Amino acid sequence: MALVSLFELLDHADREGYAVGAFNCNNMEIVQSIITAAEAESSPVIIQASQGAIKYAGLNYIIALVRQAAEGTAVPVVLHLDHGTSFDQVMQCIRFGFTSVMYDGSQLPLEDNIAQTCKVLEIARVFGVSVEAELGKIGGTEDDISVSEKDALLTDPAEAEHFVSETGVDALAVAVGTAHGLYKGEPEIDFERLAEINRLVSCPLVLHGSSGVPEKSIKKAIELGVRKFNIDTDIREVFVGSMRKALTNNPSEIDPRKILGPAREAAVEVIREKIRLFGSTGKAR
């Protein structure tokens, strides 16, 4: 089917109390893994590309891969820009066929973030493209974005209410204790803060840095309004781990299909596990 908007998926998820996985892609095999897992679970899915992925694979390749995958499946698929910090890049993604974009103005003062987000929204609405924004600074490193522990800031609930009221964004990424990349220990999520944000804002919430977050915390976050979970590190770990194993077992192997094929299969399994955890199995419509 044709690519769909993020709003369409999250609106249904919000009404029925589940979440949708947003899985980062970097190459053809990971796109295939995401689609195969979504089909096996009959689940809607969000395939997202970060600035780093676009730089590596090329915007045209990312769009062609995901569009081909979506057209060949019956499950709803969103193509989403993850952490777009450049207004020009966000516009380029909209122009070339992304159905959802994240404008990340979290490094800006609040009112500047609102102004820039509204500027993105004004254009995105014309094309039927959904917009996710971020308030607060999520720690860790993801591709070109790095935020140290001392610079990470949790989202202020009152500011979140003001931000959503002023912008009308389709989804809001909040900083409540998760981080990008590998965790040194178990993340401490501020559930009281998350509950207050959910009480005050009208749009679905997004949790970045969801790889490595315990199942009980994921389920609690869903209860408190999180409708989109970003997963990248978990996929990278199992994908690269499988490649290492294949090369260790057969160091003389030169057929990339015999190295990448098992990695693709391993990624399918971890993505299926996440889909079941988020509660979107059987929700494809």
JOPE-V789333 format. One record per run of one state. SS is the DSSP state (H for helix, E for strand, L for the rest). FROM is the first residue (numbers start at 1). TO is the last residue. Records with the same first field share a line. If there is no record, write none. Layout:
SS->FROM-TO + FROM-TO
//
This chain:
L->1-5 + 17-19 + 25-27 + 42-44 + 58-58 + 72-76 + 85-86 + 97-99 + 104-109 + 127-129 + 136-136 + 138-138 + 143-144 + 148-152 + 154-156 + 168-170 + 175-178 + 181-190 + 201-203 + 208-214 + 224-225 + 232-232 + 250-255 + 279-285
H->6-16 + 28-41 + 51-57 + 59-71 + 87-96 + 110-126 + 157-167 + 191-200 + 215-223 + 233-249 + 256-278
E->20-24 + 45-50 + 77-84 + 100-103 + 130-135 + 137-137 + 139-142 + 145-147 + 153-153 + 171-174 + 179-180 + 204-207 + 226-231
//
